[in-house]
Structures are given as structure tokens and as C-alpha cells.
């Protein structure tokens, strides 16, 4: 005698949908971060590790701990400056740069 699966008692059975259940994510270690303030005289566009971060003054920029490449660019003035900044966990770092035309 055939049994109708919709009337079976016991644990529910998942119906295949073609999508797999997400795998359990591994435990993540909290990322250690600090903050950076950047200012330039006159103003500048700020790039951190090659990505645009905004325009000066730039306050409270949260970054992972470690060394980061900072680039400041003022196109109308034709000035730019590159530097490296070390961000320490839980600390605030500050950079003020005087930009001058080439």
C-alpha cells in the first residue's frame, strides 16, 4: 500500500528548491580599528589605499589597524601629496598637510 507523503507523521521534510542552505559562517575575530582625521591647506580630495574617502577636512574616518597609503589631491592647484599613516587600534590619528603647487 502506497503512503501519501503529505500525510506522514514525523519530522518535516524539506522540499528541494534548487537553492542550498547557507553554510554556517566561521567565527570572525573583531577587526581592530582606529580613526583618522585628515586636513589639508588648502583643501584636498583624500584617497585612502587608492579609494576616495572624501574631501578635507575629513573627521572620524574609521580604518582597520595597520599602515595605510594616503593621497591628497588639489587639482585646481595642481598639487598632490602621498604619505603613509599607521592606524593603531582604539586610537585617533591626525594628519595636517600643507599643499603647494609644483
Protein Blocks (a to p, Z undefined) as FASTA:
>chain_A
ZZdfklpgcjdddddehiacddddddddddddddddddddddddddeehiafbjcddehi
acdedddddddddfknopacdddddddehiacddddddddZZ
